[in-house]
């Protein structure tokens, strides 16, 4: 039997920094986004002039003002898991460093990645029809689930499959944390498993077997010696990285391991396709059994598009490359030029002391509201 629950009430007209704290207080670790999605949907349904579509824990809300240009503002609802270190500030519920709500740094999971950005989306939606001050562009707001996990679970990917026509637009802004600077494009990302096989034996008679963990040493040596490249793409320098991120092998303390798997993550510049990135990894690890387990293409900057150029000019800061993968890549695949722009330092994302300054959220809202009004 399904138990119906009353959605949490969000005041999306309150100060945007306080709204961020309210969003952070709703635990939405990937796979647990339903309560937050319900709250966001309920809040959006109070705004006349928005057309809503709900798909799982993802929501699309669109204006239909007949403007010649449509802008997409997108953000994910989920966060990475809560810190495992007892006493960490980057947890749930949120806390204000100053002790005064709305002042100074706001600590908690999702502060930068990316409930500050989601709060800006909601604040824009709440006030864009106030006092007849309708935006100069039609706007599509997208809120989605499962961004912080493997690509096959992506809520935005599901929206593309099920409602792709509602994601058409001239320009998209993903409100990932960028410290208030436009970040163009993004690196691609791929995961691989390199496996070595040995022969099990009692560790007291190790010579009767073959140690698969020892056999993996050359894999680690090649990765440790690898020098990542910096690639210029359309005027922005993208730094790559190629690293072992996990290793698994062995069955017991007295058994020579017969299998070892090294998990590898490659962040590659957007001048490459996932297949080209795979070929590069296979070349480096020639002689080993390598299997690609996940991949997502990057996105070129797209800053030469007129809408992107006008937005960069409005923000007024020199654009930078996005080193991490973001969903601008999905919009790029749809033919929609996209950039990252949101409050908070991206270097604080996923950290145990994740936090964002209240004024940074307010400034992001101000910049977007001003640009949308033109």
C-alpha positions, 0 to 999 in steps of 0.5 A, a space after each residue: 500500500 502506498 502511503 501518501 505524505 504531505 509535501 514539505 512547504 517551501 517559501 520560495 519568496 523568502 531571501 534566497 540564502 534562507 531558501 538555500 538553507 531550507 533546501 539543504 535541510 531536506 536530505 536528498 542524497 542520490 536515490 532519495 530525492 522524492 521529498 525535495 522533488 515533491 516540495 519543489 513541485 508544490 512550490 512551482 504549482 503556486 506560480 501562475 504562468 508556468 506549465 509543469 511536467 513531472 517525470 519521476 523525481 524530475 520537473 520541467 516548468 516553462 513560461 509561454 510568453 511568445 518571446 523570440 528567445 528561450 533560455 534553459 536554467 537547470 539544476 540537480 536536486 541530489 547530493 553526494 552522501 553525507 560526510 562519514 566523519 563525526 562532527 563534520 559541518 557539511 551535513 544535514 541540516 544546514 548551519 550558519 557559521 555566524 549563528 545568524 540566519 542569512 549572514 556569512 557562510 552556510 554549511 551543509 551538504 549541498 551548499 555549493 553542489 548545488 542547492 544554492 543554484 537550485 534556490 536561485 532557480 526557484 527565486 527567479 521563478 517565484 518573482 518573474 511575473 511580479 508587478 508585470 515585470 515579465 522576463 525578456 526571454 522565455 524560460 524553461 526551469 529544469 530540476 532533476 534527480 540522480 546527477 551524482 551517480 552513474 550516467 545511466 541513472 541520470 534524471 536529465 537523461 531520462 527527461 531527454 528521452 521522455 520529453 526532449 521537445 520540452 528541452 529545446 532552447 537557444 541557450 542553457 545555463 547550468 547552475 553548478 558552482 562556479 564562484 560566480 564566473 561563467 565556466 564554458 563547456 566541460 571535460 568528459 569522463 570515463 571509467 575503466 576496470 583493468 583486471 589481472 588474473 593469477 592462481 590461488 594458493 595457500 599463502 604458506 606455499 605461495 610459490 604454488 600460486 600466482 599473485 594477481 595483486 602483484 601483477 597489477 603493479 605495472 598498471 599502477 606504475 604506468 598511471 603514477 608516471 602518466 603526465 596529464 595534458 592541458 588541451 586548448 579548446 576554443 580558447 579555454 585550457 582544459 586540464 586532464 587527469 587519469 588516475 586509479 580510484 579504487 582497487 579490489 583483490 583478495 579473498 582472505 589473509 592466508 590466500 594468494 589472490 587470483 584476481 585483482 581489479 583496478 578501477 580507473 577514472 579518465 577526465 578528458 578534454 572536450 576535443 575527444 570523444 569517449 571512444 578516442 579517450 578509451 583508445 588513449 587509455 588502452 594504449 597506455 595500458 597495452 597488455 592488460 585486460 581493460 573494460 570501459 564501464 561508464 563514459 560521458 562526453 564533454 562539451 566544447 565551450 560554445 562561448 561564441 554563440 550570441 546568447 552566451 556572449 551576451 551573458 558573459 558580458 553581463 556577468 563581466 568576468 573572464 570565462 574559465 573552463 569547467 574541469 569536472 563533467 557537468 550536464 552542459 554536455 547533455 545540452 550540447 548533444 541536444 544542440 543547445 549551447 550551454 555554460 555553467 554559472 552558479 554560486 559557491 566555490 566548486 573546490 568545496 563541492 563534496 567536501 566535509 566542510 562544504 559551504 557557501 557565502 550567503 551574499 554569493 547566492 544573492 549576487 548570482 540571483 541578481 546577475 541572472 535576474 538582470 540578464 533575463 530582464 533584457 
